[in-house]
């Protein structure tokens, strides 16, 4: 076992007198660090001391890193934490809860809620819902602005999926594009009204984003983005889709605003951090007032990015419907990673941020996916005030991407997919079904938030990758 470091060891390393030393020594007593040789402990501490900003989002070292940074010159103080509702608390990691607690201390925060699929993210946790007073927080919206689910239901029998597997696989390969920077070749592109929007000319930051938007429209990103054929089963006769009970073939897609949304998020987060100097642990929750020029610019750019994400899905589904030679009987679409101007039950007007959370107002339809080997659910919101009329946006991660890659094997994942009869094109270990929470457990934690109208079970899945 490594010998124990003391305060003088850290002072010799260059640690300043103060809280950082005590926090670092306490962290070194945790079992994952205590077993490290002293030379490795010192090397780690030196790295944190040299680049503390790199560790502000690290679950283990964020408090130490924050204590190493100088207090901002225009400090915005946090306030006592406001109460918020948590759904499925027993299934939510402490990192996400810590982030939500921090968000509830912002002076602009009015109300909040944490969904059962919540996990750690930048700023607001993924699965966090935050209502603010006349302020928008770019990182409480998220990087992939307007990321959404879209489902098309076709009048094709369930057996079609098994009989035409290879044909459907080829349709996905021919009619979808995935990955960072990927777009359609010039002769393959489809036009869309969103590309003619004035914001590309009137919002200064967007003036050089139009060409990329034209190239990438109708494509999907990497990570957990997908397009898949699967089995739709309608189980509620009052489903609001006009569909009889029974089974159908469906196309389900999940992706967002591509490079456009990511560039908007990062640019305006930088602006927000410049004008809103929060304590280090809350710095990614910096906001822009909607009564400022920057706030209005971000709102316009965010709205455009959300509409662009919807246009991407519209083109994906249009291409696949044409390839199938079918018109959809019904469509359902919902988005997350967005901010809405809403009125709370008590009449207060707020900006509601849903970062990885599904709008679930009374009568609002949506899709909550599971994983490649677990069903997703078509739902109708119940408008519960405690959840800020929200629900989960999926099952939520059980393993981080790093842990999934380290702990899961390619052969193991392929066997798992084969056991469930799922054909996968692309994808990686970080998106393996085992990296996600049990969707049934998540749904059980939000029975009061949504009614289930039907399900979608994936069968042929396309993701980024070879």
Residue pairs with C-beta under 8 A, 6 or more apart in sequence:
1 34
1 35
2 34
2 35
2 36
2 37
2 38
2 40
2 41
3 38
4 28
5 25
5 28
5 38
5 41
5 42
5 45
6 25
7 21
7 22
7 25
9 42
10 21
10 24
10 25
10 45
11 17
11 21
13 42
13 45
13 46
13 49
14 46
14 49
15 21
15 24
15 45
15 49
15 68
16 68
18 67
19 67
20 64
20 67
20 68
23 63
23 64
23 67
24 45
24 48
24 64
27 33
27 60
27 61
27 64
28 34
28 41
30 60
32 60
33 41
33 44
33 60
36 44
48 55
48 61
48 64
48 65
48 68
49 68
52 64
52 65
52 66
52 68
52 69
53 65
53 69
54 65
55 61
55 62
55 64
55 65
56 62
56 65
56 66
56 280
56 281
56 283
56 284
57 122
57 284
58 65
59 94
59 95
59 98
59 120
62 280
62 281
63 281
65 280
66 279
66 280
66 281
69 280
71 279
72 277
72 278
72 279
73 277
74 277
75 277
75 278
75 279
76 107
76 276
76 277
76 278
77 107
77 279
78 102
78 105
78 106
78 107
78 278
78 279
78 282
79 105
79 106
79 107
80 105
81 101
81 104
81 105
82 104
82 105
82 109
82 110
82 111
82 112
83 104
84 100
84 104
84 111
84 112
84 113
84 114
85 112
85 113
85 114
85 386
85 387
86 92
86 97
86 100
86 113
86 114
87 113
87 114
87 115
87 116
87 387
87 392
87 445
87 446
87 449
88 115
88 116
88 117
88 441
88 442
88 445
88 446
89 97
89 114
91 116
91 437
91 441
91 442
91 445
92 114
92 116
92 118
92 119
92 127
93 118
93 119
93 120
95 119
95 120
95 125
96 114
96 118
96 119
96 120
96 121
96 125
96 126
96 127
96 128
97 114
97 118
97 125
99 120
99 121
99 123
99 124
99 125
99 128
100 112
100 114
100 118
100 124
100 125
100 128
102 281
102 282
102 285
103 109
103 112
103 123
103 124
103 128
103 130
103 140
103 282
103 285
104 112
105 282
106 132
106 278
106 282
106 285
106 287
108 132
108 133
108 134
108 135
108 287
109 130
109 131
109 132
109 133
110 131
110 132
110 133
110 344
110 348
110 350
111 130
111 131
111 344
111 350
111 388
112 128
112 129
112 130
112 131
112 388
113 128
113 129
113 357
113 386
113 387
113 388
113 390
114 125
114 127
114 128
114 129
115 127
115 128
115 129
115 356
115 357
115 387
115 390
115 391
115 392
115 393
115 396
115 446
116 127
116 392
116 396
116 441
116 442
116 445
116 446
117 126
117 127
117 356
117 392
117 393
117 394
117 395
117 396
117 437
117 442
118 125
118 126
118 127
118 128
118 356
118 396
119 125
119 126
119 127
119 396
119 397
120 126
120 400
121 128
121 142
121 355
121 356
122 139
122 143
122 284
123 137
123 139
123 140
123 284
123 285
123 355
124 130
124 137
124 139
124 140
124 142
124 285
124 353
124 355
125 355
126 142
126 355
126 356
126 396
126 397
127 355
127 356
127 357
127 392
127 393
127 396
128 140
128 353
128 355
128 356
128 357
129 352
129 353
129 354
129 355
129 357
129 387
129 388
129 390
130 137
130 140
130 352
130 353
130 355
131 342
131 344
131 350
131 351
131 352
131 353
131 388
132 140
132 287
132 350
132 351
132 353
133 348
133 350
133 351
134 289
134 290
134 291
134 351
135 287
135 288
135 289
135 290
135 295
135 351
136 287
136 288
136 290
136 295
136 298
136 299
136 302
136 339
136 351
136 353
137 272
137 285
137 286
137 287
137 288
137 339
137 353
138 264
138 265
138 268
138 269
138 272
138 286
138 288
138 298
138 302
139 265
139 269
139 284
139 285
139 286
140 285
140 339
140 353
140 355
141 265
141 302
141 337
141 338
141 339
141 353
141 355
142 265
142 336
142 337
142 355
142 356
143 261
143 262
143 265
143 266
143 337
144 221
144 256
144 257
144 261
144 262
144 265
144 337
145 256
145 257
145 260
145 261
145 262
145 264
145 265
145 302
145 305
145 306
145 309
145 337
145 338
146 256
146 257
146 261
146 302
146 305
146 306
146 307
146 308
146 309
146 310
146 335
146 337
146 338
147 254
147 255
147 256
147 257
147 261
147 309
147 335
147 336
147 337
148 254
148 255
148 256
148 309
148 310
148 313
148 333
148 334
148 335
148 336
149 252
149 253
149 254
149 332
149 333
149 334
149 335
149 366
149 367
149 368
149 369
149 393
150 252
150 253
150 310
150 313
150 314
150 316
150 317
150 331
150 332
150 333
150 367
151 232
151 250
151 251
151 252
151 253
151 331
151 332
151 333
151 367
151 378
151 456
152 250
152 251
152 317
152 320
152 321
152 328
152 330
152 331
153 232
153 241
153 243
153 248
153 249
153 250
153 328
153 329
153 330
153 331
154 248
154 249
154 250
154 251
154 321
154 324
154 326
154 328
154 329
155 248
155 326
155 329
156 248
156 249
156 324
156 326
157 247
157 249
158 231
158 247
158 248
158 249
160 249
161 168
161 229
161 230
161 231
161 249
161 459
161 460
162 459
165 423
165 459
165 460
168 229
168 460
169 423
169 425
169 460
171 320
171 323
171 324
172 227
172 228
172 229
172 320
172 425
172 460
172 462
173 425
173 462
174 323
175 316
175 319
175 320
175 323
176 219
176 220
176 227
176 316
176 319
176 320
176 462
177 183
177 184
177 218
177 219
177 220
178 219
178 220
178 221
178 222
178 225
178 426
178 462
178 463
178 464
178 465
179 221
179 222
179 464
179 465
180 221
180 222
180 259
181 259
182 216
182 219
183 189
183 212
183 215
183 216
183 217
183 219
184 190
184 215
184 216
184 217
184 218
184 219
189 214
189 215
189 217
189 218
190 217
190 218
190 315
190 318
190 319
192 217
192 311
192 314
192 315
193 311
194 217
194 304
194 307
194 308
194 310
194 311
195 210
195 213
195 214
195 217
195 311
197 304
197 307
199 206
199 300
199 301
199 303
199 304
200 206
200 207
200 209
200 210
200 213
200 304
201 207
202 300
203 297
203 300
203 301
203 304
204 297
205 263
205 264
205 267
205 268
205 297
205 301
206 264
206 301
206 304
209 259
209 260
209 263
212 258
212 259
212 260
213 258
213 259
213 260
213 308
216 258
216 259
216 260
216 312
217 258
217 308
217 311
217 312
217 315
218 311
218 312
218 315
218 316
218 319
219 255
219 258
219 312
220 226
220 227
220 253
220 254
220 255
220 312
220 316
220 464
221 255
221 256
221 258
221 464
222 463
222 464
223 430
223 431
223 464
224 254
224 431
225 254
225 255
225 256
225 463
225 464
226 252
226 253
226 254
226 255
226 461
226 462
226 463
227 251
227 252
227 253
227 254
227 255
227 316
227 320
227 462
228 251
228 252
228 253
228 372
228 458
228 459
228 460
228 461
228 462
229 249
229 250
229 251
229 458
229 459
229 460
230 249
230 250
230 251
230 252
230 456
230 457
230 458
230 459
230 460
231 247
231 248
231 249
231 250
231 456
231 457
231 459
232 247
232 248
232 249
232 250
232 378
232 454
232 455
232 456
233 246
233 247
233 248
233 454
233 455
233 456
233 457
234 241
234 243
234 244
234 245
234 246
234 247
234 248
234 378
234 453
234 454
235 245
235 452
235 453
235 454
235 455
236 451
236 452
236 453
236 454
237 245
239 378
239 380
239 453
239 454
240 363
240 365
240 380
240 453
241 329
241 330
241 332
241 365
241 378
241 453
242 329
242 330
243 329
243 330
243 454
248 329
250 456
251 317
251 320
251 321
252 367
252 369
252 376
252 456
252 458
253 313
253 316
253 317
254 369
255 309
255 312
255 313
255 316
256 309
256 312
256 337
257 264
257 305
257 306
257 308
257 309
257 312
258 308
258 309
258 312
260 304
260 305
260 308
261 305
261 308
261 309
261 337
264 298
264 301
264 302
264 305
268 288
268 294
268 297
268 298
268 301
269 284
269 286
271 288
271 294
271 298
272 286
272 287
272 288
272 294
273 283
273 284
273 286
275 286
275 288
275 294
276 286
276 287
276 288
277 286
278 285
278 286
288 294
288 295
288 298
289 295
290 296
290 299
290 351
299 339
302 338
302 339
306 335
306 338
309 335
310 333
310 335
313 333
317 328
317 331
321 327
321 328
332 365
332 366
332 367
332 378
334 358
334 359
334 364
334 365
334 366
334 367
335 359
336 354
336 355
336 356
336 357
336 358
336 359
336 393
337 354
337 355
337 356
338 353
338 354
339 351
339 352
339 353
339 354
340 351
340 352
340 354
340 359
341 349
341 350
341 351
341 352
342 349
342 350
342 351
342 352
342 388
342 389
343 349
343 350
344 350
344 385
344 388
345 385
352 388
354 390
354 393
356 393
356 394
357 390
357 391
357 392
357 393
358 366
358 368
358 379
358 381
358 390
358 391
358 392
358 393
359 366
359 381
359 389
359 390
360 366
360 379
360 381
360 382
360 383
360 384
360 387
360 389
360 390
360 391
360 449
360 450
361 381
361 383
361 389
362 381
362 382
362 383
362 389
363 380
363 381
363 383
364 380
364 381
364 383
364 389
365 378
365 379
365 380
365 381
365 453
366 378
366 379
366 380
366 381
366 391
366 450
367 376
367 377
367 378
367 379
367 456
368 376
368 377
368 379
368 391
368 392
368 393
368 394
368 439
368 442
368 443
368 450
369 376
369 394
369 395
369 439
369 456
370 376
370 377
370 394
370 395
370 436
370 439
371 395
371 433
371 435
371 436
371 439
372 417
372 420
372 422
372 424
372 427
372 431
372 432
372 433
372 458
372 461
373 416
373 417
373 419
373 420
373 422
373 433
373 458
374 395
374 433
374 436
374 438
374 439
374 440
375 439
375 455
375 456
375 457
376 394
376 439
376 455
376 456
376 457
376 458
377 439
377 443
377 450
377 452
377 453
377 454
377 455
377 456
378 452
378 453
378 454
378 455
378 456
379 391
379 450
379 451
379 452
379 453
380 450
380 451
380 453
381 389
381 391
381 449
381 450
382 448
382 449
382 450
382 451
383 389
384 448
384 449
387 446
387 449
390 449
391 446
391 449
391 450
392 442
392 446
394 436
394 439
394 442
395 436
395 437
395 438
395 439
395 442
396 436
396 437
396 442
397 435
397 436
397 437
398 434
398 435
398 436
398 437
399 407
399 408
399 434
399 435
401 430
401 435
402 430
403 435
404 429
404 430
404 431
404 432
404 434
404 435
405 428
405 429
405 430
408 429
408 432
408 434
408 435
409 429
410 429
413 429
413 432
413 433
413 434
416 432
416 433
416 434
417 423
417 424
417 433
420 433
421 459
422 458
422 459
422 460
422 461
423 459
423 460
423 461
424 461
424 463
425 460
425 461
425 462
425 463
426 462
426 463
426 464
426 465
426 466
427 461
427 463
427 464
427 465
428 463
428 464
428 465
429 435
431 463
443 452
